Amino acid sequence: MNRERTVWLALGAGAAIGAGMLARRGAGAAWRRALDEEPPLNVEDRDVQWSHVLAWAAVSGFCVAFARVVGRGVASETWRHALGRNPPAK
């Protein structure tokens, strides 16, 4: 694998992972603000309602997936702006 491809893989993955982590943190903060309770992270807890578990899974999953796509898109735009060409293809 060439050096440019390796740099792109690291940059793209780092942007996607970082954006996903921020999105999950943001989704948790929004959940706490909206419902005045912690997100249901432990499904084994007897006090957890399944409707909250499913809602949290949907909300956090969407936020993280969306943020990862946006993060990777920003990384590719940054690559194009800096180097004047598309990132290396898979």
C-alpha positions, 0 to 999 in steps of 0.5 A: 500500500502506498503512503498516500493511501495510508494517510487517507485511511488514517485521516478518514477513519480518524475523522469518522471516529471522532465525529461519531464520539462527539455525536454520541456525547451530544445525543446523551446530552440531548437525552438528559436535557429532554427527559431529565434522566440518563440514557438507558445504557444498561439493559440488564437494569430492572428499572429500564423501560424497553421503550427508552432502550429502543428509542435510545438505540435509534437516536444514538445510532442515527446520530453516530452514523450521520456524524461519521458520514459527515466527518468522512465527507469533511475529511475528503473535502479537506483532502481535495482542498489541500491536494487538489485531487480526490482521496485515493479509492479503495 
